């Protein structure tokens, strides 16, 4: 579980430093681990970071997809009282 959190946080730092390929690899691993752990909260954190990566890549439809993803994960974060997740999803 801790590794998933660290990978998601690392991906954010990599995105902001322009290392988008490295961020993608970190998120790929975090997604696999979150799915294996069947942890909706961590999977939601990874999904939010994935949307930031898509936006930074300039993928077509990235903003619309990010809005849909945010709408899907905000209830998860609200239900679990995850303020950090809510902040990131609303960003």
C-alpha positions, 0 to 999 in steps of 0.5 A, spaced: 500 500 500 505 504 501 509 503 495 502 505 491 502 512 495 509 513 493 509 511 486 503 516 485 506 521 489 513 520 485 509 520 478 506 527 480 513 530 481 515 527 475 510 530 471 511 537 474 519 536 472 517 534 465 519 527 465 513 524 462 515 517 460 518 516 467 511 518 470 507 514 466 512 508 468 511 509 475 503 510 474 503 503 470 506 500 476 501 504 481 495 501 477 497 494 477 499 494 485 492 498 486 488 493 482 492 487 485 490 490 492 483 492 490 484 498 493 479 503 491 482 509 494 489 508 492 486 506 485 482 513 485 489 517 487 492 513 481 487 515 476 487 523 478 495 522 477 494 519 470 489 525 468 494 530 470 499 526 465 494 526 459 493 533 460 501 534 460 501 530 454 496 534 450 492 528 449 486 530 445 480 530 449 484 530 455 480 535 459 474 532 458 476 525 460 479 529 466 473 532 468 469 525 467 475 522 472 474 527 477 466 526 477 467 519 478 473 519 484 470 525 488 465 521 491 470 515 493 474 521 496 468 524 500 466 517 502 473 515 505 474 522 508 480 523 503 481 531 503 488 530 499 484 526 494 479 531 494 483 537 493 487 533 487 481 531 484 478 538 484 484 541 481 
